[in-house]
Amino acid sequence: MNTNLSRRSFFGLAAAATAAAAVPILTEPELARAQRTRVIRDFPPGAVRIDSNENPLGPCSGACATMSSLLPEGGRYDDELTVKLVKTFSELEGLKPEYIRVYAGSSEPLHYTVMALTSKERSLVVADPSYEAPMYAAQASGARIVKVPLTKDYAHDVKAMIAADPSAGVFYICNPNNPTGTITSRSDIEFALENKPKGSILLVDEAYIHFSDATANLDLVKAD
């Protein structure tokens, strides 16, 4: 038993957990369904569905075989698999294991980051248009959203974003951008890191970087 946990701190933690649970966190499938509802409700037979960044081919045969082999353990909370995944990824990318968190899609960590680091006093700065998940979290928490128009070639205007609000809590860069598919250059990301306001966070979402010719900027995480 943790004797350092007082009744007051326990109820404080419980209240915080209740407040967090009340915030709607849209996952990838829920966001996709919301987008589809706005566009089309029923797909005709044989339609080519390319609207939600989905792989129309599904998992490869090797992935299917691995998933099938794990089905007998489906009734267990097997945290060991997550530990192995973190270990494998950290070794492949040269990152410290404590720098890695595993989620089912990017929406949850995006929501959590915005919820933790923005407020009514510390805004979320985003490109316009860009991926909606961080903005949903900011709306739920009451944080101000500062939208900065894309450049003429539909890319992030990083210099304008950094200058948009000196009290920002989070600057969000989706790379490649969703929905325009444009890449934010390494030099622009480095500029944002070097010139962002003190105490703010640069949140770079590279969930689809491997579908482009660009290279992930993980070495900037290593240098931290």
Residue, then its C-alpha position, 0 to 999 in steps of 0.5 A: m500500500n502506498t502510504n503517500l497517497s492521502r485521501r485528499s490526493f486520492f479524490g483529486l486523482a479520481a476527479a481528474a480521471t472522471a473529467a478525462a473520461a468525459v472528454p470524447i476521444l475519437t479514434e481512427p475508425e470513428l473519425a473515418r465514419a464521421q467523415r464518410t457520413r458527411v460525404i456518402r452513407d452507402f457505398p455501391p457494390g464494387a466501389v473503390r474506397i480510398d477516402s480514409n487512408e485505408n489499405p484496400l489490400g488488407p494485411c499481408s499474408g505474413a501479418c495475417a499468419t502472425m495474428s492467427s497464431l496469437l488468437p489462442e491468447g486472445g483471452r489474456y491481457d498479454d502486456e509482454l507483447t507490448v513490451k516486445l514491440v517497444k523493444t523491437f522498435s527502439e532497437l530498429e530506430g535507436l531510441k530509448p524504450e522510455y521514449i516510446r508509447v504504444y496506441a491503437g492508432s494516432s488519435e489517442p496520443l494526439h488527443y492526450t497531448v493537446m489535452a495535457l499541454t493546451s488550455k484557455e491560456r495556451s492555444l493549439v496552433v494548426a495548419d488550415p486545413s489539416y488533420e482534425a483530431p487535435m482540434y477536437a481535443a482542443q474544442a473539448s477542453g476549451a483551448r483556443i485554436v489558431k488556424v494558419p492558412l497553408t501556403k500557395d502550394y498547400a504546405h504548412d506555413v511554418k514561419a507563420m505558425i510559429a509567429a501566430d501565438p507567443s503563448a501557444g501550448v502546442f504547434y501541430i504539424c501533420n507530415p505528410n499533411n492530411p488532406t493535402g499530402t504535402i511534406t514539411s521539410r526538415s529545415d522547416i521542422e528544425f526552424a520550428l524547434e529552434n524558434k517556438p516559444k519557450g515552454s511550448i511543444l512541437l507535435v509532429d505527426e508522421a503517421y503516414i510518412h512511410f507512404s511518401d519519399a520523405t524520411a521520418n525525423l526520429d533522430l530529432v527525438k534521439a537528440d532530446 
